[in-house]
Amino acid sequence: MTAETTATRLPEGRYGRGGDRESDRRLKVVGAVCGVLGLGLIAWLGGSYLLRETKINGSVPTFQVLSDSEVQLHLTVSKRDGQAGTCTVRSQGDDHSVVGVADFPVPAAGSGYDAVVTLRTTSRGTTAELLGCTPAK
């Protein structure tokens, strides 16, 4: 044996098998598919964010239980100027049953709406939550 033959060959089985073109190709295809799916997810999330921003958004920052049959709540809505709509609010009792649901109209004037409204309930309500706001068609 000479120094030339021992330096050019790697020990058998020590470093795994040599380059496998088929597995490299599969890895590239899997990477490309994951990349396309990732870009699609980013596009979908961005589009849904933009669509959500063009609708009516509301919140109920505070509420107060007035009696066994009324809950007063502060309804705050942000919207485009000239966009009318409706916001749905509900109240639940101690046992988490729904004791009141009502739709409150949002006028088209202005870019926001801020009002204190009263929700009628069938029994004592302990919560006031906004279920959602929908724009008028």
C-alpha positions as MATLAB code, in Angstrom:
seq = 'MTAETTATRLPEGRYGRGGDRESDRRLKVVGAVCGVLGLGLIAWLGGSYLLRETKINGSVPTFQVLSDSEVQLHLTVSKRDGQAGTCTVRSQGDDHSVVGVADFPVPAAGSGYDAVVTLRTTSRGTTAELLGCTPAK';
ca = [
       0.000    0.000    0.000;
       1.091    3.425   -0.820;
       0.100    6.753    0.706;
      -1.826    7.658   -2.446;
      -4.400    4.832   -2.212;
      -5.143    5.223    1.489;
      -5.670    8.993    1.301;
      -8.296    8.917   -1.495;
     -10.683    6.291   -0.086;
     -12.930    6.760    2.947;
     -13.509    3.839    5.284;
     -16.511    1.741    4.218;
     -19.752    2.475    6.111;
     -18.180    5.044    8.383;
     -19.747    8.228    6.969;
     -23.035    6.882    5.625;
     -23.790    6.310    2.020;
     -22.685    8.673   -0.686;
     -24.827   11.338   -2.383;
     -28.220   10.020   -3.327;
     -29.749   12.135   -6.083;
     -33.256   10.750   -5.516;
     -33.350   11.717   -1.819;
     -31.928   15.172   -2.638;
     -34.681   15.642   -5.219;
     -37.379   14.565   -2.743;
     -36.018   16.993   -0.161;
     -36.163   19.845   -2.666;
     -39.755   18.979   -3.634;
     -40.836   18.795    0.021;
     -39.134   22.139    0.687;
     -40.849   23.748   -2.301;
     -44.283   22.434   -1.238;
     -43.764   23.694    2.331;
     -42.665   27.074    0.973;
     -45.762   27.388   -1.225;
     -48.043   26.370    1.666;
     -46.319   28.880    3.958;
     -46.746   31.706    1.443;
     -50.398   30.736    0.980;
     -50.956   30.863    4.749;
     -49.358   34.301    4.974;
     -51.513   35.568    2.089;
     -54.685   34.146    3.669;
     -53.933   35.688    7.079;
     -53.131   39.047    5.495;
     -56.296   39.020    3.415;
     -58.499   38.112    6.367;
     -56.891   40.901    8.395;
     -57.634   43.459    5.668;
     -61.224   42.265    5.299;
     -61.741   42.405    9.044;
     -60.534   46.007    9.128;
     -63.136   47.104    6.565;
     -66.063   45.869    8.667;
     -67.659   47.266   11.791;
     -65.695   46.526   14.972;
     -67.223   46.977   18.387;
     -66.608   46.361   22.058;
     -68.344   46.530   25.424;
     -65.768   48.131   27.729;
     -68.086   48.409   30.754;
     -71.468   47.210   31.939;
     -73.593   47.544   35.053;
     -76.384   45.305   36.319;
     -79.316   47.640   37.091;
     -81.876   45.096   38.261;
     -83.047   41.516   37.814;
     -84.396   42.493   34.388;
     -81.902   45.071   33.043;
     -78.209   45.348   32.261;
     -76.803   48.684   31.137;
     -73.757   48.544   28.891;
     -71.403   50.914   27.132;
     -71.237   50.042   23.420;
     -68.271   51.398   21.443;
     -68.117   50.861   17.674;
     -65.479   51.862   15.093;
     -66.448   51.889   11.420;
     -66.078   53.694    8.115;
     -67.873   57.003    7.796;
     -71.291   56.392    6.284;
     -71.394   52.680    7.195;
     -74.490   51.654    9.159;
     -74.916   48.321   10.886;
     -76.173   46.308   13.813;
     -74.394   45.014   16.919;
     -75.652   41.969   18.826;
     -75.152   41.846   22.594;
     -76.012   39.110   25.088;
     -76.097   38.645   28.832;
     -75.701   35.447   30.817;
     -76.831   34.493   34.308;
     -74.880   32.864   37.139;
     -75.464   29.416   35.642;
     -74.119   30.586   32.236;
     -77.556   30.423   30.624;
     -78.440   33.211   28.202;
     -80.851   35.610   29.909;
     -80.942   38.339   27.268;
     -80.000   39.006   23.643;
     -80.607   42.203   21.673;
     -79.573   43.888   18.432;
     -78.642   47.554   18.631;
     -78.576   49.650   15.455;
     -75.432   51.606   14.568;
     -76.168   54.804   12.608;
     -74.328   55.592    9.395;
     -73.156   59.050   10.487;
     -69.575   59.395   11.672;
     -66.626   57.009   11.850;
     -67.518   55.785   15.314;
     -70.458   55.197   17.594;
     -70.459   55.419   21.364;
     -73.632   54.820   23.379;
     -74.929   53.568   26.686;
     -77.749   51.095   26.000;
     -80.014   48.967   28.187;
     -80.418   45.241   27.607;
     -83.622   43.655   28.924;
     -83.131   40.245   30.569;
     -85.437   37.421   31.701;
     -83.543   37.042   34.997;
     -80.538   38.652   36.667;
     -77.665   38.971   34.204;
     -74.064   38.797   35.346;
     -72.323   39.534   32.047;
     -72.673   41.714   28.976;
     -70.743   40.659   25.921;
     -70.680   41.689   22.303;
     -71.382   38.774   19.984;
     -70.519   40.762   16.866;
     -71.348   43.649   14.591;
     -72.515   43.334   11.008;
     -72.589   46.091    8.402;
     -75.874   47.033    6.745;
     -76.220   45.958    3.141;
];
